């Protein structure tokens, strides 16, 4: 089995369902097909197998990213060791907009980024745009009640408001305002018109509760 086949098999829901059935009994099979439930434990059970695989090249890692779903992409980057390769930051930046369930990996990813040169996470256009920003930034984050500490922030208050509104279900969403020095920013990501600032634990200035109001996503360039 090739290295790509090894990873795509281990990160398929069908594989996880079979593994979960063997580990926890057939009554668990249905649950392990539901994202956020027991199938994640099956992934963890498979990781020792993956860790024994040889190091991936950049092309192999890109192929893997194309072969697995967005819910598994970030986990696969960690498990494959790709983030610690020379191309790790480049690959992370290229795949950034695909990641789902980032909250599961915020602390781990922050530790991975701290102390490293994260310039390769950005395109030339993004690097130029970041260089043109002032030394201290006002940034915003829209999230649910438990999502205050995350890596994804934005320069746009309107974008953050939209996300706060999106995560206002049974409880109001949060619109957080923070300040941070530019030299603490890991990256600026301009995809999807979100003007995203990647940073860990900036200084929070204010937290506003947002009730659902169905405002459309702001269509603004950078």
ABEGO torsion letter per residue (X at the ends): XBAAAAAAAAABAAAAAAAAAAAAEAAAAAAAABBGBAAAAAAAAAAAAAAABBBBBAAAAAAAAAABBAAAAAAAAAAAGAAABAAAAAAAAAAAAABBGAAAAAAAAAAAABGBBAAAABBAAAAAAAAABBABBBBBBBBBAAAABBABBBABAAAAAAAAAAABBABBBBBBBBBBBAAABABBBABGGAGBBBBBGBBBABBBBBBBAGBBBBBBBX
